[in-house]
Amino acid sequence: MKINKSYVFAAGAFLAIALWFWYNSGREDKTPVSTPAASEQPADLPTVVVEPREAEEHQNSFNLFGRTEANRTVDVKAETAGLVVSTPVAEGRRVKRGTTLCRQDIDARQANVSQARATLEARQFDMQSTQTLVEKGYRSAVQLKSLKAAVDGAEAALKGAEIELDNVNMRAPFSGIFDNRMAEVGDYLLPGQACGRLIEMNPLIVAIDLTEKQVGEVKIGQAAEIDLVTGQSVTGKVRFIEANANAATRTFRTEIQVPNADYALKGGVTATVRIKAGVVKAQHVPSKILTLDTDGTLGVRYVNYDNRVGFAVVNQIDEDKDGIWVTGLPDSTRIIVQGQDYVSVGSEVKTEAATYRGATE
């Protein structure tokens, strides 16, 4: 009997499949029970180096940048019209109050004074003569009063002529430095036109800007230490704090008054100002441990009681050669001094202790 080839092919395929299942089932029986993959095992916790910190009272101080300014700046102006005939003070010279900075031509002003004086003398003579006649009963008291009024008018006219004559002298309204001459001999000045600029440098002013948080901590009369970019160090007192904040910067202009009797300090110089503002609880930390959180906020990472990483936004209030004083950390904590950039907030870590040497060593 002839066997169909398709049957033979099907039987062979069935036999091959059966052998394959038998072979693999035997291998599975001999394979030991597998252990969890290494990736499924708990990973080792990251290790950070920590230092303990306890909050302590520290003098709060603000370190601010400012600039020096003249106490007053005034353009000395003409009070009358006239030709400039003299400029006796050189630019940059120190002058006392009342010093003539520019002088105009007298013109007819002296003649006006002489005429007003002569008129006054005539009126006074008339009044004296009339008074004698009134006493003898030859003139009335009304005539005497009229002549007294004429004398008063003549005195006023003389005073006005003398003032006009004196107005040709443009004098310094206060002691200071004649900083800039604006008129030369031969210039014709009208009333209100400037002869020169006078600046008052004693006292000197150091202008700074306080933030909305700082302005409440600074008072009028408070002392300030100032270091100038020129290398000079001085002290002063707060004399003015702006009542309204600048709309653009939200800061308050503050002025510090500094004695400058010898005029050694100059205006327009960059200044670093240190103002003490009470005592606060703070911690001393190395400046290198400051880091940023995910929002870009500057702060310090620390380890809390359950060995998880925390982050505190801090505010620097002081600094020294060993680090900075900050507020914002928990009163008792462990700051991360090594490895803070490799751990995230909320993650669990292993800790290693480091010895803190202190801010004064």
PyMOL commands that set and color helices and strands:
alter all, ss='L'
color gray80, all
select helices_A, chain A and resi 5-30+38-40+109-136+141-166+215-217+287-289+340-342
alter helices_A, ss='H'
color red, helices_A
select strands_A, chain A and resi 47-54+56-69+72-77+82-86+94-95+100-104+169-171+176-181+188-189+194-200+204-210+223-228+233-241+252-258+270-285+291-292+298-303+309-313+315-320+323-327+332-338+350-353
alter strands_A, ss='S'
color yellow, strands_A
deselect
rebuild
show_as cartoon
